[in-house]
Amino acid sequence: MTNKAKVRVIKKNDIAVKNKPAPAETKSKREAAREMVSTVSTWVNDFQSRKRDETKIAFEQLFAQHPQPSES
């Protein structure tokens, strides 16, 4: 029994015919960092505005003018 690995022969023509994948769009480190900062800043602003809205609603409900049962 032989345990030899099979050798595959690749001809030069076969290599040239295959389409090379297009290189991925590479961004400079500075552009990538700007994009990340912009994304995180947007998240923070959204979070802060949501918290403000929720807090405003809570205060309005807490201090709403409701007649007390003893005042009626």
N, CA and C of each residue as an Amber inpcrd file, in Angstrom:
protein
   216
   0.8190000  -1.1700000   0.0000000   0.0000000   0.0000000   0.0000000
   0.8740000   1.2480000   0.0000000   0.5350000   2.2020000  -0.8350000
   1.3430000   3.4160000  -0.8960000   0.5720000   4.5780000  -0.3030000
   1.2560000   5.3830000   0.4570000   0.6530000   6.5610000   1.0920000
   1.2420000   7.8380000   0.5120000   1.5050000   7.8430000  -0.7660000
   2.0730000   9.0250000  -1.4000000   0.9860000  10.0610000  -1.6450000
   1.3540000  11.3000000  -1.4480000   0.4290000  12.3890000  -1.7330000
   0.4160000  12.6260000  -3.2340000  -0.7400000  12.9450000  -3.7730000
  -0.8410000  13.2070000  -5.1980000  -0.3170000  14.6150000  -5.4810000
   0.3970000  14.7360000  -6.5650000   0.9400000  16.0250000  -6.9700000
   0.0920000  16.5400000  -8.1090000  -0.3520000  17.7590000  -8.0020000
  -1.1680000  18.3620000  -9.0390000  -0.2950000  19.3080000  -9.8540000
  -0.3220000  19.1530000 -11.1370000   0.4800000  19.9860000 -12.0150000
  -0.3950000  21.1360000 -12.4950000   0.1040000  22.3580000 -12.3080000
  -0.6260000  23.5380000 -12.7490000   0.1650000  24.1510000 -13.8870000
  -0.4920000  24.3150000 -15.0000000   0.1720000  24.8900000 -16.1570000
   0.0690000  26.4030000 -16.1050000   1.0220000  27.0850000 -16.7180000
   1.0300000  28.5460000 -16.7100000  -0.2250000  29.1180000 -17.3450000
  -0.7450000  28.4870000 -18.3620000  -1.9570000  28.9790000 -19.0250000
  -3.1490000  28.9510000 -18.0730000  -3.2410000  27.9590000 -17.2280000
  -4.3420000  27.8550000 -16.2880000  -4.3210000  29.0160000 -15.2870000
  -3.1470000  29.4340000 -14.8950000  -3.0290000  30.5140000 -13.9220000
  -3.4450000  31.8410000 -14.5460000  -3.0430000  32.0950000 -15.7720000
  -3.3320000  33.3650000 -16.4250000  -4.8120000  33.5120000 -16.7550000
  -5.5100000  32.4230000 -17.0020000  -6.9090000  32.4700000 -17.4070000
  -7.8200000  32.8550000 -16.2440000  -7.4970000  32.4260000 -15.0480000
  -8.3430000  32.7070000 -13.8910000  -8.4030000  34.2090000 -13.6390000
  -9.6020000  34.6820000 -13.3460000  -9.7810000  36.1080000 -13.0430000
  -9.3180000  36.3740000 -11.6260000  -8.5290000  37.3840000 -11.4750000
  -8.1030000  37.7620000 -10.1420000  -9.2060000  38.5860000  -9.5080000
  -9.5020000  38.3520000  -8.2420000 -10.5490000  39.1490000  -7.5930000
 -10.1080000  40.6070000  -7.5020000 -11.0690000  41.4720000  -7.6360000
 -10.7750000  42.9020000  -7.5610000 -10.2880000  43.2190000  -6.1500000
  -9.2780000  44.0380000  -6.0370000  -8.7850000  44.3670000  -4.6930000
  -9.8590000  45.1200000  -3.9130000  -9.9560000  44.7840000  -2.6660000
 -10.9490000  45.4320000  -1.8110000 -10.5990000  46.9030000  -1.6780000
 -11.6390000  47.7120000  -1.5330000 -11.4240000  49.1410000  -1.3680000
 -10.7040000  49.3700000  -0.0570000  -9.5540000  49.9260000  -0.1410000
  -8.8070000  50.1770000   1.0810000  -8.8770000  51.6570000   1.4180000
  -9.1450000  51.9190000   2.6500000  -9.2160000  53.2920000   3.1230000
  -7.9510000  53.5720000   3.9180000  -7.5630000  54.8020000   3.8980000
  -6.3970000  55.1540000   4.6930000  -6.7820000  55.0390000   6.1690000
  -5.7900000  54.9520000   6.9940000  -6.0540000  54.8300000   8.4310000
  -6.7950000  56.0580000   8.9470000  -6.4610000  57.1970000   8.4140000
  -7.1030000  58.4280000   8.8600000  -8.5850000  58.4250000   8.5000000
  -8.9270000  57.9980000   7.2750000 -10.3310000  57.9530000   6.8550000
 -11.1070000  56.9390000   7.6820000 -10.5000000  55.7900000   7.9450000
 -11.1650000  54.7650000   8.7480000 -11.4280000  55.2770000  10.1600000
 -10.4470000  55.9710000  10.7230000 -10.6140000  56.5140000  12.0700000
 -11.7110000  57.5720000  12.0920000 -11.7590000  58.4280000  11.0620000
 -12.8190000  59.4470000  10.9910000 -14.1910000  58.8000000  10.9380000
 -14.3090000  57.7530000  10.1410000 -15.6010000  57.0740000  10.0150000
 -16.0270000  56.4620000  11.3430000 -15.0810000  55.8420000  12.0570000
 -15.4070000  55.2490000  13.3590000 -15.8300000  56.3210000  14.3530000
 -15.1160000  57.4280000  14.3870000 -15.4490000  58.5150000  15.3150000
 -16.8240000  59.0700000  14.9900000 -17.1090000  59.2180000  13.7160000
 -18.4120000  59.7350000  13.3010000 -19.5300000  58.7920000  13.7340000
 -19.3210000  57.5050000  13.5490000 -20.3350000  56.5150000  13.9240000
 -20.5960000  56.5390000  15.4250000 -19.5270000  56.5230000  16.2010000
 -19.6840000  56.5140000  17.6580000 -20.3150000  57.8140000  18.1400000
 -19.9230000  58.9320000  17.5380000 -20.5230000  60.2150000  17.9240000
 -22.0250000  60.2130000  17.6620000 -22.4360000  59.6450000  16.5420000
 -23.8530000  59.5510000  16.2200000 -24.5830000  58.7010000  17.2550000
 -23.9740000  57.5850000  17.6420000 -24.5880000  56.7220000  18.6570000
 -24.7510000  57.4770000  19.9710000 -23.7250000  58.1970000  20.3790000
 -23.7720000  58.9290000  21.6460000 -24.8550000  60.0010000  21.5950000
 -24.9200000  60.7440000  20.5020000 -25.9440000  61.7890000  20.3670000
 -27.3440000  61.1980000  20.4040000 -27.5540000  60.0740000  19.7170000
 -28.8680000  59.4180000  19.7440000 -29.2230000  58.9780000  21.1620000
 -28.2600000  58.3890000  21.8500000 -28.5010000  57.9190000  23.2120000
 -28.8470000  59.0860000  24.1310000 -28.0910000  60.1760000  24.0290000
 -28.3470000  61.3360000  24.8800000 -29.7040000  61.9590000  24.6000000
 -30.0840000  62.0610000  23.3350000 -31.3810000  62.6630000  23.0150000
 -32.5250000  61.7800000  23.5170000 -32.3460000  60.4570000  23.4200000
 -33.3850000  59.5580000  23.9370000 -33.5290000  59.7070000  25.4420000
 -32.3910000  59.7890000  26.1360000 -32.4380000  59.9460000  27.5890000
 -33.1040000  61.2650000  27.9670000 -32.8030000  62.3270000  27.2320000
 -33.4190000  63.6300000  27.5190000 -34.9300000  63.5590000  27.3460000
 -35.3640000  62.9430000  26.2500000 -36.8000000  62.8320000  25.9890000
 -37.4910000  62.0190000  27.0810000 -36.8610000  60.8990000  27.4840000
 -37.4630000  60.0580000  28.5210000 -37.5240000  60.8080000  29.8500000
 -36.4820000  61.5470000  30.1690000 -36.4510000  62.3010000  31.4210000
 -37.5040000  63.3980000  31.4130000 -37.6400000  64.0800000  30.2950000
 -38.6330000  65.1510000  30.1790000 -40.0380000  64.5990000  30.3900000
 -40.3510000  63.4850000  29.7700000 -41.6730000  62.8650000  29.9170000
 -41.9100000  62.4480000  31.3660000 -40.8680000  61.8800000  31.9970000
 -41.0130000  61.4420000  33.3880000 -41.2980000  62.6260000  34.3080000
 -40.5840000  63.7440000  34.1250000 -40.8410000  64.9350000  34.9540000
 -42.2260000  65.4990000  34.6930000 -42.6450000  65.5180000  33.4560000
 -43.9820000  66.0320000  33.1560000 -45.0540000  65.1780000  33.8140000
 -44.8790000  63.8870000  33.8260000 -45.8580000  63.0130000  34.4680000
 -45.8080000  63.1360000  35.9810000 -44.6150000  63.3210000  36.5110000
 -44.4500000  63.4140000  37.9610000 -45.0600000  64.6960000  38.5070000
 -44.8430000  65.8150000  37.8210000 -45.3010000  67.0950000  38.3140000
 -46.5560000  67.5980000  37.6020000 -47.2860000  66.7150000  36.9910000
 -48.5200000  67.1190000  36.3190000 -49.5330000  67.5860000  37.3650000
 -50.3750000  68.5140000  36.9690000 -51.3790000  69.0350000  37.8890000
 -52.5790000  68.0880000  37.9410000 -52.5240000  67.1980000  38.8980000
 -53.6560000  66.2990000  39.1170000 -54.3310000  66.7200000  40.4220000
 -55.6310000  66.8350000  40.3830000 -56.3040000  67.2050000  41.6620000
 -56.1840000  66.0680000  42.6750000 -55.8580000  66.4410000  43.8720000
 -55.7420000  65.4560000  44.9370000 -57.1430000  65.0850000  45.4180000
 -57.3400000  63.8740000  45.8720000 -58.6670000  63.4580000  46.3320000
 -59.2110000  64.3370000  47.4650000 -58.3450000  64.8490000  48.3190000
 -58.8210000  65.6890000  49.4240000 -59.1750000  67.1000000  48.9760000
 -58.6690000  67.5300000  47.7920000 -58.9410000  68.8750000  47.2970000
 -60.2650000  68.9720000  46.5570000 -60.8250000  67.8930000  46.1040000
 -62.0440000  67.9440000  45.3120000 -63.2460000  68.3440000  46.0690000
